[in-house]
Every structure is written in structure tokens, then in C-alpha cells.
Amino acid sequence: MREGLAVAEASGVTFDEGFFEHCIAYLKKAGYHRSSLHQDVLRGIPTEIDWLNGKIVERALLLASGRPATLPSQRSSRPGDQVRCAGGALVGSQT
């Protein structure tokens, strides 16, 4: 979530003070559950990670436009790679 917020802020989006903490508190209220992404990994079916995390990485790279990478998303798509490689097998790979 921090990565997405950093990319949004670099794009000119502003958030109220304490927005991140508010998001975390909201998520904690949901209690234990398996996200759709987790369910997809368990079932061995393609996930939506490229759509979710991929757009953050895409936007971060667009913001860099030839400058040195300053946002985590500009240096790595590791969260997506980790989901795709769950259990040592590629899951949801589009290539």
C-alpha cells in the first residue's frame, strides 16, 4: 500500500494526514479472510497481480521518464514476481 501511495503522491495526488493509518484500521476491521488473490494462488489459477501491481509499476516507470529510479516501483516488480512464483510454479504469468 505504501508503494501505491508513493506513486500516487508523485503523480500529484494528495492524501489527508493519517490516510495510511486509516486504511490499515479499515482493513483490520475486515477480520481474517482470504483475498481473491490468495484464493487464486491456492487454486493454481491466474491472478490479477499484473493488473493490480502492474499499474503501479507502469505509472512509476512513466514518472521516471529517463531519470534515475526514485520510487520502489521503478526498481522492481518483486511483489508481482513473488505472487507469480508461488510454490515454485508460475501462476498467472502472461508471458
LINRA-V846428 format. One line per field, one symbol per residue. phi: phi as a letter, one per 40 degrees, with the letter a starting at -180 (. if undefined). burial: b if it has 9 or more other ideal C-beta (glycine too) atoms within 8 Angstrom, else e. A space follows every 50 residues. Layout:
phi=???
burial=???
This chain:
phi=.cccccccccchcbbcdgddccccccccccgcaccccccccccgbdcccc cccdcccdccccccfgcdcbbdcccabddcccccbdggbcbgccb
burial=eebebbbbbbeeeeeeeebbebbbeeeeeeeeeeeebebbbeeeeebbbb ebbbebbebbbebbeeeeeebebbeebebbbebbbbeeeebbeee
